[in-house]
Every structure is written in C-alpha cells, then in structure tokens.
Amino acid sequence: MQKPCLKEAKVRTNSVVKTRDYHIDDSLKTLGKNKKYFIRTYGCQMNEHDTENIKAILEDMSFTETDEMENADLILLNTCAIRENAHNKVFGMIGRIKHLKETKPNIIAGICGCMAQEEVVVDEILNKYNWLNLVFGTHNIDNLPNLLQKVYAGEKQIEVYSIEGDITENMPAKRDSKYKAWVNIMYGCDKFCTYCIVPYTRGKQRSRTMNDIIKEVMDLKSQGYKEVTLLGQNVNAYGKDLDADYDMSDLLEAVAETGIERVRFITSHPWDFTDKMIDVIKNHDNVMPYIHLPLQSGSDRILKLMGRRYTKESYLKLFNKLKEIPNVSITTDIIVGFPGETREDFEETLDVVNTCKYDSAFTFIFSSREGTPAAKMKDDISLKEKEDRLHELNVLVNKYAKEANDKYLNKEVLVLLEGKSNKGDNLMGYTETMKLVNVKASEEYLGQIVKVKITEVKTWSMDGVIVK
C-alpha cells in the first residue's frame, strides 16, 4: 500500500525529471478479454485527457467500453480535487457503485485522479469505503495494467505517490473527437496559490521537450485532426524548467508552423504571459484569438492573500495588450467569498468585470481545500453573503457575455463542425473565438471548417447557416 502524504507532495527540489516510455507486457494484453469498462470523469481538461489515456490503456488490455455502468465489469472514477462540490459528486457516485456491487459482487471498482492524491480522501476510503478495489493517482496512470493484474489476483491496490513527478511519453489515447485533440505540453504547477490543491496533486512543473510535442502534433495532423489544444496547469510557464533555449512563445510558433489548421492553449497565468506570445498569436492565423486569463479577484489585497503575484493594475495592463489581438475573445475565472473578502474587495472585482467585459467567466464560491494555506484563514463570510455575491457577479457576467455575442449577429464566421447538436438535427461547433454555434447542416460537414452566417444570438450560444 502506498498512501499519499500532503507534506511530501509539497516538496520541491532540483532533482532531474525522468522521462520513460509507456509499456505494457504482452501477458497483460488479454487480461480484459470479454470484460467491459465504464469510466466517469470529473474536472478539468487535463482530467479529460487523462481519461483518454486510461481508456486506451484498458483497450490495450482487451477491455471494451460501455456507456452503462450497470453493464460494466470494471468501474473507474477519474476525480477532481478543486472544489467541495466535485468531492460530493464523487462520493455520491461511490454510493451508487456500492449498491451495484451488492448485486454484482465481482465488479472491480476504483478511483483515480486528483482526489486520489489527497491524504484525507484515501483515509476516508479506507475507513468508510474499504470495499473499493483500486486507488491510484496522477503519477502512475501508465502502471494501470500491473495494478489491475494484482486486483484480478485478489489483491486490493492503493498506489498513490506524493512525488514531484516524471514524464511518460508515447502514452496511447482514445480521443473523444476525431477532429480536435488535447496535447499535454507540461505537467504540474509550482505557483502554490494559497487556495489551490493542484500543486500537491499534480506535482512540480515539468515540461515535455519541444521535439516530443511537435511529433505528437504532426502525428495528429497526419491523422486528419484539425485542431489541437496545448494543455498545462500554467502553459505560459512552459520550458522554464528545461535546460533549453526555448519557451512558450517558441513552442506556440513551432506548433503553428506545423500547418495544423487550429491551435489553442489553456490555461494561462497572468504572471507569465509575455509580449512575445502576443506577437506569435497576432502573426499566425492558425493560432486562435481566444485567451482564458483567470482573474480570481479584482482586489489587490485579496490577490496577495491568494498568492497570485500580480495586481489589478498589472492584470489590466496585460488585458489591454491582449485586446490588441484582432477579433480576440477573453474569458476568465473568478472566486467570490475568499476568506476575509469585504464588500469593498468584491466591488473591486465587479469593477474589473465592468472594465474588461469578458466574453464569458467561470465563477465560483471559495471552496476550502484541506492542507492549503487558505484553509487555515479565518472565513467569517456567511454562505448567504457568498451566494448573493455570486448571483450579483453572474448577472454582470451574463450581461457582457450576451453583449459580446450580439456583435456576431449577421456576421460570417469560421466554425469547426465537430458533432451533433442537442438542438434538433443540427450540427454544433466552435468559432475561432470559442463561441458555440448550432448550424443547420447535414453530417457530411462533420470535421470541416465551414463559413457560417450567424442568424440568432443567445447568451451562451448562437445559431447559423452555412454560407456556400
């Protein structure tokens, strides 16, 4: 048994990051024969891509996927540790699995991802959910075949490493889309914002080499993919941990020069966004003019308590530089009710929203994460006050989101049609600026970037028709 340790997870040294290749023994390639797996994913894009890796590994072992948990022989929950709500959803799902296991006792059930990296969560599993067969973390996804071999031999497996982390190359991926793909460019984070558990669950900042990333992008392009999104907890810091003469701006330019039709990147920290990156976006038509730039708070006092290392003034200076990118859309993250946030602090946040008029924002009530510095701060704001502030903020965010979309009415935009819409028989896709569009089109257009005229605008989506 290898349990997580929060204290060990915080350690940062100058140790060299090791790179290993994914490998599965031939003897394990039939372990899942005639068995079905079900996986539920919670959290960020990194988790979504981890699930793509896990699915491919399981299918390397001859498992087949099912969308019905009740039909599965193996159930995995790939979890998120960012907010309490995600915790509650996972434990609610574990309760459902327990009932299913009572009628189908041979089901193998486990959890992985960021929650599995939390010491308190694994302790709770051992105390209350000891019937779970498997717990593994973010650092050893590639070892899943060996863990499952032991589980099927009757051994409960808890293998969670609280380490700085390495890099595994050549991981297989069962992509959710045939047209757009996630590409990890780095793992982990060293920012240690006081409210954030990610540096503990994902390890230290470690970048893949540019050669490995470009090879993956070129492979995706050769397979017909139209869009890649470069992933990292803080993509702007890419390369800072490497003994190399390139950074995020160089990587972004190199990916653009592969000729793949669309390039995106998330998530950016304002601290590391350089003028050179902005120039690359301006100078390459295939680097999409869409930036996600988390604000978190508009109050300098709260930003300092959060450990964000920028001020309202420096954030707005960067924002104004980004607005010089033609046709750019900018979205953000905002937390309300951080410990000690006064009404005046909240008004500062509203002021930034009124100034920036974001295309969209992900807004949250502060969620305390055990083991982070913010969890020890005095929080004397009532839940009602937090909810009232969130509502007030959302009214403003929604207003500007609709205003941003209104500018597209009767305009012609390029849309990558990637799937069926929930709206009738339409297809759906996204503009270069990450606007969701429902399009009247037949399935022959799937996977194509088409010119669309916007005919109707809503707060969070638009409707349009193909311009021929």
RODREN-696776 format. One line per field, with one value per residue (C-alpha): residue number from 1; x, y, z. Coordinates in pm, 1 decimal, padded with zeros to 6 digits. Layout:
BEGIN
nr <- [NUM  ...] $
xx <- [X  ...] $
yy <- [Y  ...] $
zz <- [Z  ...] $
***
This chain:
BEGIN
nr <- [1  2  3  4  5  6  7  8  9  10  11  12  13  14  15  16  17  18  19  20  21  22  23  24  25  26  27  28  29  30  31  32  33  34  35  36  37  38  39  40  41  42  43  44  45  46  47  48  49  50  51  52  53  54  55  56  57  58  59  60  61  62  63  64  65  66  67  68  69  70  71  72  73  74  75  76  77  78  79  80  81  82  83  84  85  86  87  88  89  90  91  92  93  94  95  96  97  98  99  100  101  102  103  104  105  106  107  108  109  110  111  112  113  114  115  116  117  118  119  120  121  122  123  124  125  126  127  128  129  130  131  132  133  134  135  136  137  138  139  140  141  142  143  144  145  146  147  148  149  150  151  152  153  154  155  156  157  158  159  160  161  162  163  164  165  166  167  168  169  170  171  172  173  174  175  176  177  178  179  180  181  182  183  184  185  186  187  188  189  190  191  192  193  194  195  196  197  198  199  200  201  202  203  204  205  206  207  208  209  210  211  212  213  214  215  216  217  218  219  220  221  222  223  224  225  226  227  228  229  230  231  232  233  234  235  236  237  238  239  240  241  242  243  244  245  246  247  248  249  250  251  252  253  254  255  256  257  258  259  260  261  262  263  264  265  266  267  268  269  270  271  272  273  274  275  276  277  278  279  280  281  282  283  284  285  286  287  288  289  290  291  292  293  294  295  296  297  298  299  300  301  302  303  304  305  306  307  308  309  310  311  312  313  314  315  316  317  318  319  320  321  322  323  324  325  326  327  328  329  330  331  332  333  334  335  336  337  338  339  340  341  342  343  344  345  346  347  348  349  350  351  352  353  354  355  356  357  358  359  360  361  362  363  364  365  366  367  368  369  370  371  372  373  374  375  376  377  378  379  380  381  382  383  384  385  386  387  388  389  390  391  392  393  394  395  396  397  398  399  400  401  402  403  404  405  406  407  408  409  410  411  412  413  414  415  416  417  418  419  420  421  422  423  424  425  426  427  428  429  430  431  432  433  434  435  436  437  438  439  440  441  442  443  444  445  446  447  448  449  450  451  452  453  454  455  456  457  458  459  460  461  462  463  464  465  466  467  468] $
xx <- [00000.0  00130.0  -00075.7  -00048.5  00118.8  00041.4  00368.1  00572.0  00364.4  00468.5  00840.7  01026.6  01389.5  01630.1  01607.4  01614.5  01280.6  01297.8  01122.8  01001.9  00810.7  00473.7  00500.0  00257.9  00368.7  00226.3  00098.5  -00141.8  -00290.1  -00572.1  -00649.5  -00967.5  -01091.0  -01473.1  -01483.2  -01637.9  -01523.2  -01706.9  -01528.6  -01674.4  -01462.5  -01479.0  -01283.1  -01056.8  -00931.1  -00622.0  -00852.7  -01040.0  -00715.5  -00605.2  -00928.7  -00844.7  -00515.4  -00682.9  -00937.1  -00660.9  -00462.1  -00768.3  -00832.6  -00466.5  -00569.3  -00871.8  -01138.5  -01427.4  -01606.3  -01968.9  -02175.9  -02391.9  -02235.0  -02469.7  -02314.1  -01954.0  -01707.5  -01466.9  -01574.9  -01331.2  -01394.6  -01135.0  -01170.0  -01115.0  -00998.9  -01053.2  -01386.1  -01600.0  -01882.8  -01666.2  -01584.6  -01951.5  -02039.7  -01769.7  -01873.0  -02235.1  -02128.4  -01932.5  -02256.9  -02428.3  -02142.3  -02171.8  -02537.7  -02445.1  -02166.3  -02415.3  -02594.4  -02280.4  -02003.1  -01743.5  -01736.5  -01396.9  -01431.4  -01172.0  -01092.7  -00803.3  -00710.7  -00659.3  -00889.3  -00691.0  -00381.2  -00538.6  -00439.3  -00777.4  -00964.5  -00764.8  -00807.2  -01184.1  -01184.0  -01001.3  -01241.3  -01575.6  -01532.8  -01286.6  -01468.9  -01314.9  -01061.7  -00829.1  -00694.0  -00419.8  -00304.5  -00192.0  00169.9  00123.8  -00151.8  00089.5  00116.1  -00257.4  -00208.2  00012.7  -00224.5  -00521.9  -00330.8  -00288.4  -00651.6  -00776.6  -00544.8  -00743.6  -00516.0  -00659.0  -00436.8  -00373.1  -00079.6  -00060.2  00272.5  00327.1  00625.2  00745.7  00676.3  00823.2  00702.8  00568.7  00593.1  00407.6  00100.3  -00185.1  -00503.4  -00858.2  -00958.1  -01310.6  -01306.0  -01182.6  -01122.3  -00973.6  -00723.6  -00570.1  -00188.7  -00012.2  00287.5  00365.4  00251.6  00221.4  00249.6  00485.7  00275.3  00117.4  -00174.1  -00296.1  -00639.6  -00524.3  -00460.6  -00324.0  00049.0  00002.5  -00198.9  -00014.7  00344.8  00606.0  00614.4  00773.5  00773.7  00785.2  01051.3  00950.7  01051.1  00811.7  00526.2  00579.7  00598.1  00259.8  00104.9  00240.3  00100.3  -00240.3  -00229.8  -00146.0  -00449.6  -00675.2  -00711.3  -00797.5  -00734.8  -00502.0  -00524.2  -00194.9  -00258.0  -00092.3  -00181.4  00006.8  00103.3  00274.7  00549.6  00630.8  01004.3  01114.7  01215.6  01407.9  01774.4  01674.1  01677.9  01302.9  00987.7  00609.8  00624.6  00876.1  00667.4  00348.3  00519.1  00661.0  00318.2  00164.2  00429.9  00325.6  00035.9  -00236.5  -00545.8  -00622.0  -00405.2  -00534.8  -00375.8  -00501.5  -00466.7  -00267.2  -00142.1  -00118.7  00224.9  00394.6  00215.7  00484.4  00473.0  00643.4  00348.0  00109.8  00314.1  00300.7  -00079.1  -00103.1  00130.3  -00018.2  -00371.5  -00394.1  -00331.4  -00684.5  -00763.3  -00908.0  -00743.6  -00853.3  -00697.4  -00801.9  -00853.8  -00974.6  -01020.3  -01004.2  -00880.7  -00505.2  -00546.1  -00725.2  -00487.8  -00199.8  -00377.9  -00436.9  -00066.5  -00143.1  00165.0  00004.7  -00204.7  -00525.6  -00320.7  -00077.9  -00365.5  -00549.6  -00228.2  -00190.8  -00561.6  -00534.0  -00235.1  -00433.3  -00724.2  -00491.3  -00508.6  -00759.7  -01103.8  -00979.5  -01218.6  -01111.7  -01265.9  -01174.8  -01215.3  -01338.5  -01368.5  -01607.2  -01610.0  -01237.0  -01157.6  -01156.0  -01316.5  -01504.0  -01778.4  -01516.0  -01293.9  -01588.3  -01667.1  -01309.7  -01384.1  -01703.6  -01504.0  -01264.9  -01557.0  -01716.7  -01385.6  -01297.7  -01648.0  -01539.4  -01684.5  -01754.8  -01644.5  -01636.7  -01745.4  -01724.3  -01776.4  -01448.9  -01408.7  -01167.2  -00916.1  -00763.3  -00388.0  -00376.9  -00284.2  -00626.9  -00793.8  -00635.7  -00751.5  -01041.3  -01356.0  -01628.4  -01840.5  -02181.6  -02285.9  -02580.3  -02349.1  -02127.3  -02428.0  -02559.3  -02221.7  -02203.9  -02551.6  -02463.8  -02144.6  -02321.4  -02582.1  -02298.3  -02105.1  -02417.4  -02487.5  -02144.8  -02149.0  -02470.4  -02330.3  -02019.8  -02232.4  -02463.2  -02170.9  -02178.9  -02536.9  -02546.3  -02166.3  -01989.6  -01752.9  -01549.2  -01679.1  -01524.2  -01825.6  -01743.6  -02062.9  -02439.5  -02617.0  -02857.6  -03082.8  -03281.6  -03093.3  -02831.1  -02455.7  -02250.6  -01905.6  -01694.0  -01574.9  -01212.3  -01306.0  -01455.5  -01821.4  -02061.9  -02266.6  -02555.3  -02562.2  -02825.2  -02613.3  -02604.0  -02349.1  -02136.9  -01999.8  -01866.6  -01497.1  -01497.3  -01421.3  -01705.0  -01815.2  -02132.9  -02364.0  -02496.6  -02875.3  -02963.8  -02772.1  -02820.8  -02610.6  -02413.7  -02465.1  -02557.7  -02744.2  -02628.3  -02641.0  -02359.9  -02259.2  -02189.0] $
yy <- [00000.0  00343.5  00623.9  00993.1  01240.9  01611.3  01714.7  01510.7  01639.6  01996.0  01925.5  02086.4  02000.3  02038.4  01668.2  01588.6  01491.0  01143.4  01050.7  00698.6  00531.6  00366.7  -00012.1  -00298.8  -00660.7  -00898.8  -01115.0  -00835.5  -00765.0  -01015.5  -00950.1  -00762.7  -01004.8  -01036.0  -00761.4  -00415.0  -00093.2  00224.2  00546.8  00872.7  01189.3  01496.8  01820.0  01997.5  01934.2  01763.8  01508.9  01462.7  01386.0  01152.5  00962.9  00935.4  00776.1  00542.6  00426.4  00346.0  00155.2  -00050.2  -00126.9  -00231.2  -00491.6  -00604.3  -00432.6  -00281.5  00037.6  00058.1  00370.8  00186.2  00147.1  -00143.3  -00342.5  -00286.4  -00532.8  -00251.2  00093.7  00383.9  00738.1  00989.1  01261.7  01633.5  01794.8  02162.5  02214.6  02055.8  02007.3  01771.8  01572.3  01535.7  01417.8  01151.5  01015.0  01016.2  00808.5  00573.8  00513.8  00411.5  00175.4  00014.1  -00069.6  -00214.1  -00420.1  -00574.6  -00734.2  -00785.7  -00859.6  -00939.1  -00580.3  -00415.6  -00051.5  00217.2  00586.2  00777.9  01136.9  01433.5  01326.8  01004.6  01219.1  01369.6  01218.7  01285.6  01122.5  00799.9  00785.7  00824.1  00547.8  00313.6  00396.1  00406.6  00255.4  -00024.8  -00238.5  -00032.2  -00244.0  00014.8  00362.5  00519.2  00873.9  01113.0  00997.5  00632.4  00606.9  00413.1  00143.3  00065.3  -00274.2  -00402.9  -00270.4  -00441.5  -00767.4  -00766.3  -00665.1  -00954.5  -01181.5  -01077.3  -00805.9  -00464.7  -00195.2  00151.9  00307.7  00684.6  00863.4  01204.8  01293.2  01573.8  01353.2  01230.4  01228.6  00931.3  00956.2  00759.6  00712.0  00580.7  00787.4  00702.3  01050.7  01172.7  01355.5  01273.3  01638.6  01811.3  01684.6  01770.6  01777.0  01792.7  02023.7  02020.3  01872.8  02002.3  02352.0  02541.3  02854.1  02736.1  02980.5  02963.3  02819.1  02560.7  02190.5  02123.2  02165.2  01890.5  01653.8  01704.7  01751.0  02000.9  02188.6  01969.4  02035.2  01790.9  01859.5  02061.9  01774.1  01531.3  01782.4  01868.6  01497.4  01441.6  01738.9  01620.1  01271.0  01421.3  01634.6  01329.0  01152.1  01434.9  01634.2  01999.1  02144.9  02092.0  02248.2  02271.5  02176.1  02264.3  02390.4  02707.3  02682.9  03022.4  02882.6  02611.3  02544.8  02731.3  02401.4  02280.2  02337.2  02466.5  02788.8  02798.1  02898.8  02901.4  03160.7  02947.5  02634.8  02812.4  02935.1  02589.8  02428.6  02694.5  02623.8  02258.2  02390.7  02230.2  02440.5  02548.7  02589.2  02677.7  02675.2  02667.5  02768.6  03091.8  03256.2  03636.1  03630.9  03451.0  03595.4  03762.1  04021.4  03764.5  03526.1  03802.6  03867.8  03497.2  03498.4  03814.0  03679.6  03332.4  03296.0  02937.1  03039.0  03109.2  03453.8  03308.8  03362.1  03223.7  03456.1  03385.1  03694.6  03524.2  03861.9  04230.4  04330.4  04370.9  04276.0  03950.4  03874.6  03897.3  03663.8  03426.1  03430.2  03530.5  03757.0  04021.3  04330.8  04463.9  04726.0  04474.9  04242.5  04523.3  04627.6  04273.8  04256.6  04574.7  04432.1  04116.7  04324.3  04447.4  04097.4  04126.9  03981.1  03837.6  03692.7  03670.1  03460.5  03431.8  03258.0  03443.9  03329.6  03507.4  03481.2  03419.5  03437.5  03799.3  03936.0  04252.9  04421.3  04671.9  04388.2  04241.2  04581.9  04585.1  04257.0  04397.0  04698.6  04475.1  04286.5  04615.8  04726.9  04403.5  04299.3  03935.7  03712.8  03463.0  03376.1  03069.0  03190.4  03004.4  03042.0  02983.4  02617.0  02533.3  02256.7  02085.0  02128.7  02457.2  02783.1  02934.5  02653.8  02797.4  03154.2  03295.0  03274.9  03487.1  03549.1  03384.4  03139.3  03365.0  03659.3  03445.5  03326.3  03682.7  03799.8  03511.4  03594.2  03963.0  03872.8  03628.1  03884.9  04109.9  03828.6  03716.7  04071.7  04110.5  03757.0  03841.9  04176.5  04001.2  03750.8  04022.1  04155.2  03833.9  03870.5  03856.1  03818.3  03535.9  03324.9  03007.0  02711.0  02366.8  02133.8  01860.9  01681.6  01660.8  01943.1  01895.6  02123.8  01923.0  01772.3  02046.7  02014.0  02206.0  02355.3  02646.8  02966.5  03074.1  03278.9  02975.2  03065.7  02770.3  02766.8  02537.3  02504.3  02375.7  02120.4  01751.8  01508.3  01524.0  01851.3  01690.7  01759.3  02052.1  02415.9  02599.8  02960.2  03022.0  03322.7  03388.0  03418.2  03418.0  03502.7  03388.7  03437.8  03114.1  03002.4  03111.9  02968.5  02991.4  02861.5  02757.2  03016.3  02847.3] $
zz <- [00000.0  -00096.8  00056.5  -00034.0  00200.2  00168.0  00332.6  00085.6  -00207.0  -00127.8  -00158.1  -00449.6  -00526.2  -00816.5  -00899.8  -01271.2  -01422.3  -01572.5  -01895.7  -01955.9  -02238.3  -02190.5  -02199.6  -02146.5  -02113.5  -02370.3  -02085.0  -01979.6  -02322.0  -02276.5  -01908.7  -02001.0  -02265.0  -02254.1  -01988.7  -02015.6  -01850.9  -01751.6  -01661.5  -01529.0  -01547.5  -01324.7  -01355.4  -01597.7  -01949.1  -01806.1  -01641.4  -01968.2  -02147.2  -01865.2  -01923.6  -02294.1  -02189.2  -01939.6  -02198.2  -02446.1  -02183.4  -02090.7  -02455.2  -02487.9  -02230.4  -02439.9  -02228.8  -02424.9  -02325.6  -02214.0  -02153.0  -01898.2  -01554.8  -01480.2  -01767.3  -01658.6  -01509.9  -01421.8  -01298.3  -01258.7  -01138.1  -01258.6  -00999.8  -00941.0  -00616.3  -00696.2  -00517.1  -00248.1  -00495.0  -00701.8  -00386.0  -00302.5  -00652.3  -00642.1  -00303.8  -00419.4  -00719.8  -00494.8  -00304.2  -00629.9  -00710.3  -00366.5  -00432.0  -00770.5  -00615.6  -00375.2  -00671.4  -00883.1  -00630.3  -00898.8  -01025.3  -00982.2  -00871.1  -00819.3  -00816.3  -00965.3  -01044.0  -00813.7  -00527.8  -00502.2  -00437.9  -00123.5  00207.5  00369.8  00082.3  00091.3  00470.3  00422.4  00162.1  00399.4  00682.9  00500.6  00153.9  00214.5  -00044.1  -00327.6  -00512.9  -00659.7  -00587.8  -00797.9  -00856.6  -01126.9  -01131.1  -01226.9  -01486.2  -01707.6  -01437.6  -01455.3  -01629.9  -01348.1  -01081.7  -01245.7  -01274.4  -00896.4  -00838.6  -01050.4  -00849.9  -00541.5  -00403.8  -00311.9  -00464.6  -00324.5  -00508.2  -00481.2  -00499.8  -00340.5  -00555.8  -00777.9  -01078.1  -01403.6  -01764.4  -01959.0  -02335.7  -02604.0  -02389.9  -02604.4  -02622.6  -02720.4  -02833.9  -02766.9  -03100.3  -03448.7  -03527.1  -03220.1  -02966.6  -02631.7  -02625.5  -02290.2  -02306.8  -01934.5  -01605.0  -01251.2  -01107.9  -00878.2  -00825.6  -00496.2  -00494.6  -00137.4  -00223.8  -00479.3  -00422.6  -00774.2  -00693.4  -00433.2  -00653.3  -00984.6  -00870.1  -00974.0  -01301.5  -01568.5  -01940.8  -02228.2  -02489.6  -02792.4  -03021.7  -02848.6  -02862.0  -03229.1  -03314.9  -03146.7  -03328.2  -03662.5  -03597.4  -03519.3  -03831.7  -04044.8  -03894.4  -04010.5  -03688.1  -03749.6  -03403.0  -03108.2  -02764.1  -02576.1  -02213.3  -01886.4  -01540.7  -01640.5  -02007.6  -02010.8  -01787.2  -02039.8  -02072.7  -01761.1  -01601.0  -01906.5  -01981.1  -02323.5  -02521.9  -02591.7  -02407.2  -02460.6  -02736.0  -02929.5  -02881.0  -02986.9  -03302.9  -03379.3  -03339.5  -03564.2  -03827.2  -03847.4  -04053.2  -03843.3  -03900.1  -03543.2  -03232.6  -02886.5  -02539.7  -02181.1  -01903.8  -01880.1  -01562.3  -01599.0  -01435.2  -01727.2  -02032.0  -02247.6  -02525.7  -02748.9  -02700.2  -02800.6  -03115.1  -03210.1  -03177.5  -03389.6  -03658.4  -03709.5  -03840.2  -03715.5  -03352.1  -03239.4  -03093.1  -02775.1  -02436.5  -02099.7  -01843.4  -01482.5  -01269.3  -00945.6  -00772.7  -00860.9  -00515.3  -00465.4  -00100.2  -00184.0  -00472.7  -00226.2  00017.2  -00273.8  -00362.9  -00721.6  -00759.0  -00976.5  -00907.4  -01051.1  -01237.6  -01393.7  -01488.3  -01668.6  -01842.9  -01979.3  -02066.0  -02274.3  -02461.8  -02538.3  -02667.5  -02942.5  -03096.5  -03382.2  -03300.1  -02968.6  -02710.9  -02347.4  -02072.1  -01706.0  -01368.2  -01059.2  -00697.2  -00459.8  -00083.6  -00033.9  00340.9  00450.2  00132.8  00222.7  00025.6  -00090.1  -00217.2  -00405.2  -00556.4  -00691.6  -00869.3  -01017.3  -01133.1  -01328.9  -01485.3  -01586.6  -01736.7  -01919.0  -02026.9  -02059.9  -02329.2  -02050.7  -01699.4  -01478.4  -01136.8  -00806.5  -00434.8  -00248.6  -00160.2  00120.3  00039.5  00341.9  00353.1  00161.4  00338.7  00264.3  00459.5  00775.7  00710.3  00909.4  00698.2  00856.5  00546.3  00566.9  00296.9  00212.5  00155.4  -00069.3  -00266.8  -00301.2  -00431.7  -00677.2  -00807.5  -00843.3  -01028.6  -01259.0  -01359.0  -01473.2  -01645.0  -01831.8  -01945.5  -02104.0  -02249.5  -02434.3  -02548.7  -02682.2  -02873.9  -03008.9  -03213.3  -03420.9  -03545.9  -03928.7  -03936.7  -04121.1  -03908.7  -03949.1  -03748.6  -03698.4  -03701.5  -03453.7  -03356.7  -03341.5  -03165.5  -02878.5  -03081.2  -03334.6  -03626.9  -03632.8  -03600.4  -03345.7  -03343.3  -03228.6  -03389.6  -03380.7  -03072.6  -02894.1  -02946.4  -02957.7  -03278.3  -03376.3  -03753.0  -03992.9  -04177.5  -04269.1  -04124.2  -04438.8  -04298.9  -03978.7  -03932.6  -04172.5  -04104.2  -04277.3  -04319.4  -04120.7  -04110.7  -03760.3  -03768.6  -03397.5  -03082.8  -02722.4  -02409.8  -02438.1  -02797.3  -03147.0  -03444.7  -03802.0  -04156.8  -04388.7  -04645.7  -04979.6] $
***
